C-alpha cells in the first residue's frame, strides 16, 4: 500500500490528538505520550510532534511530507526546489524510526 505522508509540529499533543482523532474519525495508530502521534488511513499517513521547549518551530508548521510505501526498502529523504523535505519509507521502517526517535509507542 502507498500512503501520502504529512508531518506537523503541534503546540499541545493531547489537544491535537483529540482534534485530529475527530477529524479522521479514528484514534491514532501509535502514540508516544508527550511527544508523537501517528494515524494511518487508507490514503494518508499523518503524524504530529509536540514542539519541544526552546524549539524554533511553530504550531502547525509543516515538518516534512512524503510517502509510506511498502514496496520501498529502507528510508530516503530529499529536498524539493522549495526546501520542503520529502521522505520515502515502508511501514516497518517508520515503526522502527518512531521507537528510535521517540520511544516505544502505545498502540491504540
Secondary structure, 3 states (H helix, E strand, C coil): CEEEEEEEEECCHHHHHHHHHHHHCCCCCEEECCCEEEEECCCEEEEEEECCCCCCCCCCCEEEEEEEECCCCCEEEEECCCCCEEEEECHHHHHHHHHHHHCCCEEC
